Amino acid sequence: MDTPTVVALVSSVTSLVVALISFVQSRKIASQQLDADKYLQKQNNEYEKRLEALRISQQEMQSISKAVEVFWSNLQLVKQSIDIILVEEHPEHEDAVEVLKAASKSLLAGYADMGHLLPDEIRGLWHGAKNYGLEINDKVSEYMDMALEERKIPRRERNNLLRQRKKLTEYQELLKKYLKQHELHVMNRVVDILSIPEDAVPDRLK
C-alpha cells in the first residue's frame, strides 16, 4: 500500500473517530441537558409547592396572632375591671361594670368567630376562659343588685373575685406558653419546607 493511500486511510479513520467522539459527546450533552431540564422542572414544581406551603403557614400564623390578640386583650379588660370594681367608691366603678360586661361578651363572640382557627390547646383555653368571663360578669351583676344602695361587694365575694382574677392571669400565662410552642412548631415546619434533600440532585448535575 503506497504512502498516499495510507495517509488517506489514516485521515479517513481519524475523521471517523473524531465524528464518533463528537457524536458520543453530543449524545452525552443532550442526555445531561435532558436530565437538567427534568431536574429543573421538578425543582420548579417543588418550589411552587413550598412557596404555597409557606404562604399557608404565614396566613395561619397571622390568623392565630389576630385571634390571640383579641383573646388576650379581653382577658386583660376583665382583670382591669375587677381591679376597679374592688375599690370602693372608685369614680370609674360603673364604667368598669360595663367594660366587664362587654369584655365577657367579646370573649364569647370571639370564640365563636375565631375558635376554629386556633390550635387545640389555645382553643380549649379560650373555651374555658369565655365561660369563666361570663361567670364573673354574672356574679358582679348579682353583687351590684345585692348592694345596689351601697355599691359594696361583701368581703367573702371580694375574695372570690380576687381568686377569679388570679385564674385569668393563669390563663394568660398558659396562652403565652401555648402560643410559643405553636410558633416553634410552625418555624420547624418552615425549616422542613425549605430543606432540599441531598438525593434530590442527580449525581451528573452536582
N, CA and C atoms as a LAMMPS dump frame, in Angstrom:
ITEM: TIMESTEP
0
ITEM: NUMBER OF ATOMS
618
ITEM: BOX BOUNDS ff ff ff
-5.0000000000000000e+02 5.0000000000000000e+02
-5.0000000000000000e+02 5.0000000000000000e+02
-5.0000000000000000e+02 5.0000000000000000e+02
ITEM: ATOMS id mol type element x y z
1 1 1 N 0.873 -1.197 0
2 1 2 C 0 0 0
3 1 3 C 0.895 1.228 0
4 2 1 N 0.706 2.088 -0.98
5 2 2 C 1.589 3.247 -1.097
6 2 3 C 1.253 4.275 -0.036
7 3 1 N 2.173 5.223 0.132
8 3 2 C 2.062 6.232 1.198
9 3 3 C 0.816 7.088 1.065
10 4 1 N 0.471 7.604 -0.115
11 4 2 C -0.743 8.436 -0.221
12 4 3 C -1.989 7.691 0.224
13 5 1 N -2.021 6.386 -0.104
14 5 2 C -3.193 5.597 0.277
15 5 3 C -3.278 5.444 1.795
16 6 1 N -2.105 5.156 2.405
17 6 2 C -2.058 5.03 3.864
18 6 3 C -2.487 6.32 4.538
19 7 1 N -1.967 7.436 4.033
20 7 2 C -2.304 8.751 4.61
21 7 3 C -3.796 9.009 4.497
22 8 1 N -4.337 8.659 3.322
23 8 2 C -5.778 8.879 3.116
24 8 3 C -6.598 8.006 4.038
25 9 1 N -6.147 6.746 4.216
26 9 2 C -6.855 5.834 5.093
27 9 3 C -6.82 6.295 6.54
28 10 1 N -5.6 6.696 6.955
29 10 2 C -5.464 7.2 8.337
30 10 3 C -6.319 8.427 8.541
31 11 1 N -6.298 9.295 7.559
32 11 2 C -7.085 10.519 7.654
33 11 3 C -8.573 10.2 7.733
34 12 1 N -8.999 9.193 6.959
35 12 2 C -10.412 8.804 6.965
36 12 3 C -10.809 8.2 8.305
37 13 1 N -9.925 7.301 8.799
38 13 2 C -10.201 6.686 10.108
39 13 3 C -10.241 7.743 11.199
40 14 1 N -9.26 8.675 11.125
41 14 2 C -9.212 9.749 12.128
42 14 3 C -10.488 10.582 12.105
43 15 1 N -10.935 10.891 10.917
44 15 2 C -12.17 11.676 10.773
45 15 3 C -13.358 10.918 11.352
46 16 1 N -13.376 9.58 11.073
47 16 2 C -14.463 8.756 11.584
48 16 3 C -14.452 8.721 13.11
49 17 1 N -13.23 8.574 13.701
50 17 2 C -13.097 8.556 15.159
51 17 3 C -13.554 9.876 15.764
52 18 1 N -13.1 10.972 15.12
53 18 2 C -13.498 12.3 15.6
54 18 3 C -15.005 12.47 15.534
55 19 1 N -15.572 11.979 14.428
56 19 2 C -17.02 12.079 14.256
57 19 3 C -17.75 11.265 15.322
58 20 1 N -17.226 10.05 15.586
59 20 2 C -17.834 9.203 16.612
60 20 3 C -17.735 9.849 17.989
61 21 1 N -16.554 10.401 18.282
62 21 2 C -16.37 11.083 19.573
63 21 3 C -17.334 12.253 19.701
64 22 1 N -17.442 13.022 18.624
65 22 2 C -18.346 14.182 18.635
66 22 3 C -19.789 13.733 18.841
67 23 1 N -20.141 12.603 18.174
68 23 2 C -21.498 12.077 18.291
69 23 3 C -21.787 11.639 19.728
70 24 1 N -20.822 10.891 20.292
71 24 2 C -20.984 10.416 21.665
72 24 3 C -21.087 11.599 22.628
73 25 1 N -20.22 12.606 22.433
74 25 2 C -20.245 13.773 23.311
75 25 3 C -21.564 14.54 23.184
76 26 1 N -22.02 14.65 21.926
77 26 2 C -23.276 15.376 21.726
78 26 3 C -24.44 14.638 22.379
79 27 1 N -24.429 13.275 22.268
80 27 2 C -25.462 12.493 22.918
81 27 3 C -25.393 12.641 24.433
82 28 1 N -24.169 12.656 24.956
83 28 2 C -23.985 12.807 26.398
84 28 3 C -24.471 14.166 26.866
85 29 1 N -24.118 15.207 26.086
86 29 2 C -24.556 16.572 26.435
87 29 3 C -26.078 16.669 26.365
88 30 1 N -26.648 16.045 25.3
89 30 2 C -28.105 16.07 25.155
90 30 3 C -28.777 15.356 26.316
91 31 1 N -28.171 14.213 26.724
92 31 2 C -28.719 13.461 27.851
93 31 3 C -28.638 14.276 29.138
94 32 1 N -27.476 14.934 29.335
95 32 2 C -27.312 15.768 30.526
96 32 3 C -28.283 16.94 30.498
97 33 1 N -28.491 17.511 29.305
98 33 2 C -29.408 18.636 29.181
99 33 3 C -30.834 18.193 29.493
100 34 1 N -31.161 16.971 29.004
101 34 2 C -32.491 16.436 29.284
102 34 3 C -32.669 16.207 30.78
103 35 1 N -31.619 15.636 31.413
104 35 2 C -31.672 15.424 32.861
105 35 3 C -31.796 16.755 33.589
106 36 1 N -31.035 17.734 33.101
107 36 2 C -31.067 19.056 33.733
108 36 3 C -32.445 19.686 33.597
109 37 1 N -33.04 19.563 32.405
110 37 2 C -34.367 20.133 32.186
111 37 3 C -35.403 19.467 33.092
112 38 1 N -35.326 18.127 33.176
113 38 2 C -36.257 17.399 34.038
114 38 3 C -36.067 17.794 35.496
115 39 1 N -34.797 17.908 35.887
116 39 2 C -34.497 18.262 37.28
117 39 3 C -35.002 19.666 37.6
118 40 1 N -34.729 20.597 36.671
119 40 2 C -35.156 21.98 36.892
120 40 3 C -36.678 22.083 36.931
121 41 1 N -37.348 21.322 36.057
122 41 2 C -38.81 21.335 36.059
123 41 3 C -39.348 20.772 37.368
124 42 1 N -38.724 19.677 37.796
125 42 2 C -39.13 19.06 39.061
126 42 3 C -38.91 20.012 40.218
127 43 1 N -37.74 20.685 40.216
128 43 2 C -37.439 21.628 41.295
129 43 3 C -38.378 22.826 41.259
130 44 1 N -38.715 23.267 40.044
131 44 2 C -39.632 24.395 39.914
132 44 3 C -41.002 24.032 40.497
133 45 1 N -41.466 22.829 40.176
134 45 2 C -42.745 22.371 40.741
135 45 3 C -42.658 22.258 42.258
136 46 1 N -41.503 21.757 42.727
137 46 2 C -41.309 21.59 44.171
138 46 3 C -41.283 22.947 44.87
139 47 1 N -40.605 23.914 44.259
140 47 2 C -40.531 25.249 44.85
141 47 3 C -41.909 25.905 44.9
142 48 1 N -42.717 25.679 43.847
143 48 2 C -44.067 26.223 43.846
144 48 3 C -44.882 25.652 45.008
145 49 1 N -44.736 24.344 45.231
146 49 2 C -45.435 23.712 46.35
147 49 3 C -44.95 24.277 47.677
148 50 1 N -43.635 24.501 47.77
149 50 2 C -43.082 25.01 49.03
150 50 3 C -43.511 26.448 49.282
151 51 1 N -43.546 27.241 48.215
152 51 2 C -43.996 28.624 48.37
153 51 3 C -45.448 28.666 48.829
154 52 1 N -46.265 27.776 48.265
155 52 2 C -47.669 27.718 48.665
156 52 3 C -47.781 27.292 50.126
157 53 1 N -46.948 26.316 50.521
158 53 2 C -46.952 25.868 51.919
159 53 3 C -46.519 27.004 52.85
160 54 1 N -45.532 27.795 52.411
161 54 2 C -45.08 28.93 53.215
162 54 3 C -46.174 29.986 53.333
163 55 1 N -46.884 30.234 52.234
164 55 2 C -47.971 31.211 52.273
165 55 3 C -49.069 30.749 53.24
166 56 1 N -49.367 29.464 53.192
167 56 2 C -50.387 28.926 54.099
168 56 3 C -49.943 29.056 55.556
169 57 1 N -48.659 28.752 55.815
170 57 2 C -48.125 28.874 57.181
171 57 3 C -48.184 30.315 57.663
172 58 1 N -47.844 31.246 56.762
173 58 2 C -47.878 32.662 57.124
174 58 3 C -49.305 33.112 57.433
175 59 1 N -50.245 32.725 56.584
176 59 2 C -51.646 33.083 56.809
177 59 3 C -52.167 32.472 58.109
178 60 1 N -51.733 31.25 58.378
179 60 2 C -52.157 30.574 59.608
180 60 3 C -51.681 31.34 60.834
181 61 1 N -50.407 31.73 60.84
182 61 2 C -49.86 32.452 61.984
183 61 3 C -50.499 33.828 62.136
184 62 1 N -50.793 34.491 61.013
185 62 2 C -51.442 35.802 61.078
186 62 3 C -52.834 35.677 61.687
187 63 1 N -53.571 34.647 61.275
188 63 2 C -54.92 34.434 61.814
189 63 3 C -54.872 34.114 63.307
190 64 1 N -53.917 33.262 63.679
191 64 2 C -53.776 32.886 65.088
192 64 3 C -53.363 34.096 65.922
193 65 1 N -52.413 34.877 65.415
194 65 2 C -51.939 36.06 66.146
195 65 3 C -53.069 37.056 66.362
196 66 1 N -53.896 37.248 65.341
197 66 2 C -55.032 38.172 65.459
198 66 3 C -56.016 37.673 66.509
199 67 1 N -56.31 36.375 66.467
200 67 2 C -57.251 35.797 67.43
201 67 3 C -56.706 35.879 68.85
202 68 1 N -55.424 35.556 69.009
203 68 2 C -54.805 35.588 70.341
204 68 3 C -54.804 37.015 70.898
205 69 1 N -54.596 37.996 70.025
206 69 2 C -54.614 39.399 70.472
207 69 3 C -55.982 39.769 71.042
208 70 1 N -57.042 39.314 70.353
209 70 2 C -58.41 39.558 70.839
210 70 3 C -58.623 38.854 72.176
211 71 1 N -58.199 37.608 72.251
212 71 2 C -58.345 36.811 73.471
213 71 3 C -57.635 37.482 74.64
214 72 1 N -56.352 37.824 74.417
215 72 2 C -55.528 38.415 75.48
216 72 3 C -56.108 39.746 75.963
217 73 1 N -56.488 40.617 75.037
218 73 2 C -56.97 41.953 75.41
219 73 3 C -58.266 41.868 76.21
220 74 1 N -59.133 40.934 75.872
221 74 2 C -60.381 40.791 76.627
222 74 3 C -60.145 40.227 78.023
223 75 1 N -59.198 39.288 78.133
224 75 2 C -58.822 38.814 79.465
225 75 3 C -58.294 39.963 80.31
226 76 1 N -57.488 40.816 79.691
227 76 2 C -56.91 41.945 80.405
228 76 3 C -57.988 42.941 80.824
229 77 1 N -58.961 43.154 79.966
230 77 2 C -60.057 44.073 80.293
231 77 3 C -60.877 43.556 81.468
232 78 1 N -61.115 42.265 81.495
233 78 2 C -61.86 41.683 82.63
234 78 3 C -61.076 41.875 83.923
235 79 1 N -59.774 41.625 83.88
236 79 2 C -58.936 41.797 85.074
237 79 3 C -58.914 43.249 85.54
238 80 1 N -58.757 44.169 84.602
239 80 2 C -58.72 45.59 84.967
240 80 3 C -60.063 46.047 85.54
241 81 1 N -61.137 45.502 84.997
242 81 2 C -62.469 45.843 85.513
243 81 3 C -62.625 45.355 86.955
244 82 1 N -62.156 44.152 87.217
245 82 2 C -62.212 43.621 88.58
246 82 3 C -61.415 44.514 89.532
247 83 1 N -60.236 44.959 89.105
248 83 2 C -59.408 45.836 89.949
249 83 3 C -60.18 47.085 90.364
250 84 1 N -60.892 47.673 89.42
251 84 2 C -61.642 48.899 89.711
252 84 3 C -62.868 48.6 90.574
253 85 1 N -63.566 47.535 90.231
254 85 2 C -64.784 47.177 90.965
255 85 3 C -64.493 46.894 92.436
256 86 1 N -63.315 46.349 92.713
257 86 2 C -62.963 46.01 94.094
258 86 3 C -62.568 47.233 94.921
259 87 1 N -62.377 48.369 94.277
260 87 2 C -62.046 49.599 95.005
261 87 3 C -63.34 50.34 95.329
262 88 1 N -63.651 50.438 96.583
263 88 2 C -64.888 51.08 96.993
264 88 3 C -64.888 52.555 96.597
265 89 1 N -66.035 52.982 96.077
266 89 2 C -66.254 54.376 95.683
267 89 3 C -65.279 54.834 94.598
268 90 1 N -64.808 53.914 93.792
269 90 2 C -63.943 54.298 92.679
270 90 3 C -64.782 55.099 91.672
271 91 1 N -64.26 56.22 91.158
272 91 2 C -65.048 57.068 90.248
273 91 3 C -65.429 56.37 88.933
274 92 1 N -64.704 55.325 88.571
275 92 2 C -64.992 54.631 87.309
276 92 3 C -65.681 53.288 87.557
277 93 1 N -66.292 53.167 88.701
278 93 2 C -66.92 51.911 89.092
279 93 3 C -67.973 51.461 88.087
280 94 1 N -68.896 52.355 87.744
281 94 2 C -69.973 51.999 86.818
282 94 3 C -69.417 51.661 85.442
283 95 1 N -68.436 52.422 84.995
284 95 2 C -67.822 52.151 83.692
285 95 3 C -67.147 50.781 83.681
286 96 1 N -66.509 50.431 84.794
287 96 2 C -65.816 49.147 84.882
288 96 3 C -66.795 47.984 84.764
289 97 1 N -67.98 48.15 85.376
290 97 2 C -69.005 47.103 85.277
291 97 3 C -69.433 46.911 83.831
292 98 1 N -69.562 48.009 83.104
293 98 2 C -69.954 47.941 81.696
294 98 3 C -68.834 47.338 80.838
295 99 1 N -67.595 47.707 81.143
296 99 2 C -66.461 47.148 80.407
297 99 3 C -66.371 45.648 80.634
298 100 1 N -66.601 45.239 81.882
299 100 2 C -66.584 43.807 82.206
300 100 3 C -67.652 43.065 81.411
301 101 1 N -68.83 43.649 81.34
302 101 2 C -69.908 43.023 80.595
303 101 3 C -69.544 42.894 79.112
304 102 1 N -68.996 43.967 78.55
305 102 2 C -68.632 43.964 77.129
306 102 3 C -67.499 42.971 76.841
307 103 1 N -66.51 42.932 77.745
308 103 2 C -65.361 42.036 77.542
309 103 3 C -65.777 40.573 77.634
310 104 1 N -66.669 40.258 78.561
311 104 2 C -67.118 38.872 78.697
312 104 3 C -67.911 38.443 77.467
313 105 1 N -68.718 39.354 76.932
314 105 2 C -69.457 39.045 75.71
315 105 3 C -68.508 38.914 74.515
316 106 1 N -67.463 39.739 74.503
317 106 2 C -66.482 39.678 73.424
318 106 3 C -65.707 38.371 73.453
319 107 1 N -65.425 37.857 74.652
320 107 2 C -64.772 36.549 74.771
321 107 3 C -65.641 35.462 74.147
322 108 1 N -66.946 35.555 74.396
323 108 2 C -67.878 34.574 73.851
324 108 3 C -67.974 34.687 72.331
325 109 1 N -68.131 35.924 71.841
326 109 2 C -68.256 36.142 70.401
327 109 3 C -66.962 35.806 69.669
328 110 1 N -65.824 36.178 70.283
329 110 2 C -64.532 35.902 69.661
330 110 3 C -64.282 34.421 69.502
331 111 1 N -64.671 33.658 70.505
332 111 2 C -64.5 32.201 70.426
333 111 3 C -65.362 31.625 69.313
334 112 1 N -66.582 32.128 69.191
335 112 2 C -67.478 31.633 68.147
336 112 3 C -66.947 31.978 66.757
337 113 1 N -66.352 33.173 66.62
338 113 2 C -65.874 33.63 65.307
339 113 3 C -64.511 33.068 64.926
340 114 1 N -63.617 32.926 65.914
341 114 2 C -62.227 32.587 65.594
342 114 3 C -61.714 31.302 66.231
343 115 1 N -62.527 30.667 67.042
344 115 2 C -62.067 29.458 67.722
345 115 3 C -61.58 28.381 66.776
346 116 1 N -62.225 28.27 65.612
347 116 2 C -61.862 27.219 64.661
348 116 3 C -60.487 27.445 64.033
349 117 1 N -59.947 28.661 64.148
350 117 2 C -58.639 28.984 63.563
351 117 3 C -57.485 28.59 64.478
352 118 1 N -57.805 28.254 65.723
353 118 2 C -56.771 28.087 66.736
354 118 3 C -56.327 26.641 66.902
355 119 1 N -55.073 26.456 67.343
356 119 2 C -54.628 25.102 67.718
357 119 3 C -55.476 24.585 68.875
358 120 1 N -55.513 23.285 69.042
359 120 2 C -56.379 22.668 70.052
360 120 3 C -56.161 23.234 71.451
361 121 1 N -54.878 23.407 71.847
362 121 2 C -54.587 23.867 73.21
363 121 3 C -55.145 25.264 73.458
364 122 1 N -54.944 26.173 72.493
365 122 2 C -55.412 27.55 72.667
366 122 3 C -56.931 27.608 72.562
367 123 1 N -57.499 26.816 71.674
368 123 2 C -58.96 26.791 71.555
369 123 3 C -59.6 26.293 72.854
370 124 1 N -59.007 25.248 73.447
371 124 2 C -59.523 24.744 74.717
372 124 3 C -59.399 25.769 75.823
373 125 1 N -58.292 26.514 75.808
374 125 2 C -58.073 27.552 76.81
375 125 3 C -59.112 28.657 76.676
376 126 1 N -59.365 29.078 75.447
377 126 2 C -60.351 30.135 75.204
378 126 3 C -61.747 29.663 75.605
379 127 1 N -62.042 28.417 75.326
380 127 2 C -63.36 27.873 75.69
381 127 3 C -63.592 27.981 77.194
382 128 1 N -62.554 27.621 77.961
383 128 2 C -62.682 27.727 79.408
384 128 3 C -62.754 29.165 79.875
385 129 1 N -61.967 30.043 79.258
386 129 2 C -61.913 31.449 79.678
387 129 3 C -63.226 32.18 79.398
388 130 1 N -63.843 31.866 78.266
389 130 2 C -65.104 32.553 77.945
390 130 3 C -66.187 32.199 78.968
391 131 1 N -66.21 30.95 79.361
392 131 2 C -67.184 30.542 80.38
393 131 3 C -66.879 31.203 81.719
394 132 1 N -65.592 31.308 81.999
395 132 2 C -65.165 31.937 83.244
396 132 3 C -65.524 33.423 83.241
397 133 1 N -65.311 34.076 82.105
398 133 2 C -65.635 35.501 81.988
399 133 3 C -67.113 35.76 82.174
400 134 1 N -67.931 34.905 81.593
401 134 2 C -69.38 35.055 81.76
402 134 3 C -69.794 34.831 83.209
403 135 1 N -69.15 33.882 83.853
404 135 2 C -69.45 33.61 85.264
405 135 3 C -69.092 34.814 86.131
406 136 1 N -67.939 35.409 85.864
407 136 2 C -67.529 36.595 86.627
408 136 3 C -68.511 37.728 86.403
409 137 1 N -68.912 37.939 85.165
410 137 2 C -69.854 39.014 84.853
411 137 3 C -71.187 38.805 85.559
412 138 1 N -71.662 37.567 85.539
413 138 2 C -72.942 37.273 86.213
414 138 3 C -72.828 37.523 87.713
415 139 1 N -71.705 37.128 88.292
416 139 2 C -71.514 37.323 89.725
417 139 3 C -71.457 38.803 90.087
418 140 1 N -70.712 39.563 89.295
419 140 2 C -70.594 41.002 89.571
420 140 3 C -71.961 41.669 89.457
421 141 1 N -72.729 41.297 88.445
422 141 2 C -74.073 41.854 88.288
423 141 3 C -74.95 41.506 89.494
424 142 1 N -74.774 40.282 89.961
425 142 2 C -75.513 39.854 91.145
426 142 3 C -75.098 40.643 92.371
427 143 1 N -73.795 40.87 92.518
428 143 2 C -73.309 41.649 93.666
429 143 3 C -73.864 43.06 93.622
430 144 1 N -73.901 43.633 92.414
431 144 2 C -74.376 45.008 92.279
432 144 3 C -75.856 45.11 92.651
433 145 1 N -76.603 44.081 92.288
434 145 2 C -78.023 44.086 92.633
435 145 3 C -78.223 43.907 94.141
436 146 1 N -77.376 43.078 94.737
437 146 2 C -77.477 42.827 96.174
438 146 3 C -77.099 44.049 96.982
439 147 1 N -76.16 44.831 96.471
440 147 2 C -75.682 46.002 97.209
441 147 3 C -75.945 47.268 96.405
442 148 1 N -77.136 47.335 95.854
443 148 2 C -77.472 48.43 94.961
444 148 3 C -77.315 49.793 95.612
445 149 1 N -77.651 49.877 96.885
446 149 2 C -77.58 51.166 97.558
447 149 3 C -76.145 51.534 97.896
448 150 1 N -75.415 50.586 98.46
449 150 2 C -74.065 50.909 98.929
450 150 3 C -72.997 50.704 97.862
451 151 1 N -73.308 49.931 96.84
452 151 2 C -72.332 49.625 95.794
453 151 3 C -71.079 48.99 96.401
454 152 1 N -71.285 48.16 97.396
455 152 2 C -70.155 47.481 98.025
456 152 3 C -70.303 45.982 97.842
457 153 1 N -69.192 45.308 97.647
458 153 2 C -69.195 43.864 97.481
459 153 3 C -68.788 43.235 98.809
460 154 1 N -69.531 42.26 99.294
461 154 2 C -69.179 41.607 100.573
462 154 3 C -67.75 41.072 100.53
463 155 1 N -67.11 41.056 101.694
464 155 2 C -65.697 40.644 101.759
465 155 3 C -65.491 39.233 101.18
466 156 1 N -66.396 38.332 101.541
467 156 2 C -66.236 36.963 101.048
468 156 3 C -66.263 36.928 99.522
469 157 1 N -67.154 37.717 98.935
470 157 2 C -67.257 37.757 97.483
471 157 3 C -66.071 38.487 96.853
472 158 1 N -65.523 39.429 97.57
473 158 2 C -64.318 40.122 97.09
474 158 3 C -63.176 39.122 96.959
475 159 1 N -63.059 38.253 97.953
476 159 2 C -62.004 37.235 97.895
477 159 3 C -62.218 36.276 96.72
478 160 1 N -63.487 35.972 96.435
479 160 2 C -63.792 35.125 95.283
480 160 3 C -63.367 35.799 93.978
481 161 1 N -63.64 37.088 93.881
482 161 2 C -63.243 37.83 92.674
483 161 3 C -61.731 37.864 92.516
484 162 1 N -61.02 38.008 93.623
485 162 2 C -59.558 38.012 93.568
486 162 3 C -59.03 36.665 93.088
487 163 1 N -59.645 35.598 93.552
488 163 2 C -59.231 34.264 93.099
489 163 3 C -59.526 34.086 91.606
490 164 1 N -60.664 34.618 91.185
491 164 2 C -61.012 34.517 89.769
492 164 3 C -60.072 35.359 88.91
493 165 1 N -59.688 36.503 89.436
494 165 2 C -58.726 37.335 88.706
495 165 3 C -57.399 36.598 88.547
496 166 1 N -56.977 35.924 89.601
497 166 2 C -55.738 35.147 89.556
498 166 3 C -55.842 34.036 88.508
499 167 1 N -57.026 33.464 88.417
500 167 2 C -57.244 32.4 87.43
501 167 3 C -57.088 32.944 86.008
502 168 1 N -57.55 34.151 85.778
503 168 2 C -57.413 34.774 84.459
504 168 3 C -55.939 34.998 84.115
505 169 1 N -55.154 35.359 85.119
506 169 2 C -53.707 35.522 84.903
507 169 3 C -53.08 34.19 84.522
508 170 1 N -53.537 33.125 85.151
509 170 2 C -53.038 31.792 84.806
510 170 3 C -53.397 31.442 83.358
511 171 1 N -54.585 31.853 82.942
512 171 2 C -54.975 31.643 81.548
513 171 3 C -53.999 32.368 80.614
514 172 1 N -53.638 33.583 80.984
515 172 2 C -52.718 34.357 80.146
516 172 3 C -51.341 33.714 80.081
517 173 1 N -50.88 33.196 81.2
518 173 2 C -49.577 32.531 81.217
519 173 3 C -49.604 31.281 80.339
520 174 1 N -50.675 30.528 80.42
521 174 2 C -50.81 29.344 79.574
522 174 3 C -50.916 29.739 78.106
523 175 1 N -51.599 30.847 77.848
524 175 2 C -51.737 31.331 76.477
525 175 3 C -50.369 31.652 75.882
526 176 1 N -49.525 32.33 76.656
527 176 2 C -48.17 32.637 76.18
528 176 3 C -47.385 31.366 75.909
529 177 1 N -47.527 30.4 76.804
530 177 2 C -46.811 29.129 76.653
531 177 3 C -47.256 28.393 75.391
532 178 1 N -48.564 28.269 75.202
533 178 2 C -49.081 27.542 74.046
534 178 3 C -48.749 28.255 72.737
535 179 1 N -48.808 29.59 72.762
536 179 2 C -48.502 30.347 71.553
537 179 3 C -47.039 30.173 71.173
538 180 1 N -46.165 30.201 72.155
539 180 2 C -44.741 29.998 71.894
540 180 3 C -44.486 28.607 71.318
541 181 1 N -45.157 27.602 71.879
542 181 2 C -44.999 26.242 71.375
543 181 3 C -45.469 26.13 69.932
544 182 1 N -46.577 26.784 69.63
545 182 2 C -47.098 26.708 68.266
546 182 3 C -46.187 27.46 67.292
547 183 1 N -45.654 28.602 67.704
548 183 2 C -44.73 29.344 66.846
549 183 3 C -43.5 28.493 66.536
550 184 1 N -43.005 27.775 67.542
551 184 2 C -41.854 26.89 67.336
552 184 3 C -42.215 25.773 66.36
553 185 1 N -43.417 25.248 66.518
554 185 2 C -43.876 24.187 65.61
555 185 3 C -43.926 24.697 64.166
556 186 1 N -44.446 25.906 63.979
557 186 2 C -44.537 26.474 62.631
558 186 3 C -43.147 26.754 62.071
559 187 1 N -42.239 27.256 62.908
560 187 2 C -40.864 27.51 62.458
561 187 3 C -40.189 26.224 62
562 188 1 N -40.366 25.14 62.763
563 188 2 C -39.795 23.853 62.372
564 188 3 C -40.392 23.364 61.059
565 189 1 N -41.673 23.611 60.894
566 189 2 C -42.334 23.206 59.659
567 189 3 C -41.794 24.002 58.471
568 190 1 N -41.531 25.287 58.68
569 190 2 C -40.959 26.123 57.616
570 190 3 C -39.561 25.638 57.246
571 191 1 N -38.773 25.288 58.264
572 191 2 C -37.426 24.761 58.004
573 191 3 C -37.506 23.486 57.175
574 192 1 N -38.46 22.625 57.505
575 192 2 C -38.638 21.391 56.739
576 192 3 C -39.037 21.694 55.301
577 193 1 N -39.879 22.696 55.138
578 193 2 C -40.327 23.064 53.799
579 193 3 C -39.169 23.574 52.948
580 194 1 N -38.274 24.334 53.584
581 194 2 C -37.169 24.951 52.853
582 194 3 C -35.995 24.006 52.632
583 195 1 N -35.941 22.908 53.362
584 195 2 C -34.823 21.98 53.242
585 195 3 C -34.918 21.206 51.929
586 196 1 N -33.762 21.097 51.217
587 196 2 C -33.692 20.342 49.973
588 196 3 C -32.938 19.058 50.224
589 197 1 N -33.557 17.889 50.048
590 197 2 C -32.849 16.627 50.264
591 197 3 C -31.627 16.508 49.365
592 198 1 N -30.551 15.954 49.894
593 198 2 C -29.309 15.798 49.136
594 198 3 C -29.514 14.918 47.908
595 199 1 N -30.345 13.895 48.04
596 199 2 C -30.541 12.982 46.924
597 199 3 C -31.473 13.515 45.85
598 200 1 N -31.939 14.763 46.035
599 200 2 C -32.82 15.36 45.024
600 200 3 C -32.03 15.82 43.81
601 201 1 N -30.701 15.994 43.933
602 201 2 C -29.865 16.446 42.831
603 201 3 C -29.171 15.253 42.198
604 202 1 N -29.391 14.977 40.883
605 202 2 C -28.715 13.861 40.227
606 202 3 C -27.201 13.999 40.295
607 203 1 N -26.493 12.876 40.406
608 203 2 C -25.02 12.898 40.505
609 203 3 C -24.399 13.642 39.344
610 204 1 N -24.947 13.459 38.143
611 204 2 C -24.344 14.083 36.974
612 204 3 C -24.471 15.594 36.965
613 205 1 N -25.389 16.133 37.854
614 205 2 C -25.605 17.579 37.882
615 205 3 C -24.924 18.238 39.065
616 206 1 N -24.266 17.442 39.928
617 206 2 C -23.62 18.006 41.095
618 206 3 C -22.286 18.605 40.711
